[in-house]
Amino acid sequence: MRKSFLFLSLFIAGTAQAQLSKQEIIQSSEAQLRTSLIEFREYLTLPNNGKVPEDILLNLEWTQTALEKRGFQTQILTGNGVPHLFAQGKMDPEKKTILVYMQVDGQPVDSSAWNQESPYIPELMEEIGGKWEPINWNFLDGKINPEWKIFARSASDSKGPTMTFLSALDILRERNLEPSVNLKFILDYQEEISSPELAPIVAANKDLFQADGILIMDGTRHFSNLPNLAFGARGIVTATIKVFGASNDLHSGQYGNFAPNPAFQLSRLLAAMKDEKGKVLIPGFYEGVNISEEDFRAMSEIPEDNIEMAHEMGFAEAEKVGRNYQEALQFPSLNIRGLKSGWTGSEVRTLIPSEAVVEIDIRTVKETPNERQLALLQKFILDQGFYLIEGEEPTEEERKKYPKIASFKTRNGSQPFRAEMDTDFANWLDQGMRQVFGDQFIKTRQTGGSQPMAPFINILGAPAVSVRIPNPDNNIHGPNENIRIGNYLEGIQTCLGLLTQDF
């Protein structure tokens, strides 16, 4: 590993303030596209599971080299043995400073579920007859079709957005132009496991991270696929609830109608948590969330149709938590992300299972703190008559005494945040987007996903806004994750629009 510090100047002497017209931005991004995609392809070949130390180091070395060759000083910040990469360029006291957050890690992969040899062997694909078919990477030597896609783990979440920013910097360097703002970077190699070491690192290096605003190069665009700024994100907490029946699986013929089935107990518990319209019935779950008519009117300006969206996703009718999709995102959500009890399919057996398990995630908003929502869920389980054990299994005495027994394990993830939409920082973002896209972009109050920005906001007092680049049909977190090349190109243009605007 190279030394943690490498001092380089950001640009050669005599560089000028960045000034590019819309036409220059479009032409330069198109000229840079092939070179950018080839480097992107190389980046995607690196396995990036944040739970694997070797993957972290592999990606750390690549990203450190990528930033240093673009003239940035780099520094490795370590928390509990986990490295994070900080970088900064030449600091001009006359300019505002932007901290750019970049996610490097991706979700674990099951290669057998992908329609290609490996998620870490990127495929360039074209849609032919309704199916995505691989085409030769040499096709990039000719006219590049914006409808082509690149399939690989982290193509969208979030190596693609990272590469678009780096490519915008390359264009400015080639034109001998400086960005309109000072730039700092923080690269996160464990975002998918809620960035457990990030908050202590920010707290210990407050002066290093100080900035006037934070750009989050992460997140999927709105359903319309219009260029998109998101001014907030929901937080996340998770819970594992295990309901216990008999101490062993029992024969359903011998003991049916006698031994209780924990799957039914769990089903009744889950059914009590939500009504048929999708509204959570846990007392106090939505407390504190108030949507003004002004906020709702602003949300209603986003181009979307509930019925069209539902049909596009393959179901008949949306839940009724909000009057439209945007309003629904302003409330906390409760989701069953996995269920297990007994066996199914070819492994099915005529047994009464001894336990039933549900995995739950709760997305929180600024008005509904993570800890409060977990406490409300736990109280609800107790109010339904369950006895919650401390260990992994009930004791013999507990089994004899309590008819409804469960365990409750939780994990607190990213905190929710939301930035104001009428600040100088927000206006700078707005001007940069308009420079490229005119009025053909949208600003959303809050996105449904989670991002680890709370440490920066709470500790630094800086607003954070997400620049959304990937296409909404990108399959992030699942098999066949992809990014549309047209979105990738517009990502480069977005970054150029921002980096050439005065703040």
Disulfide bonds with the S-S distance in Angstrom:
none
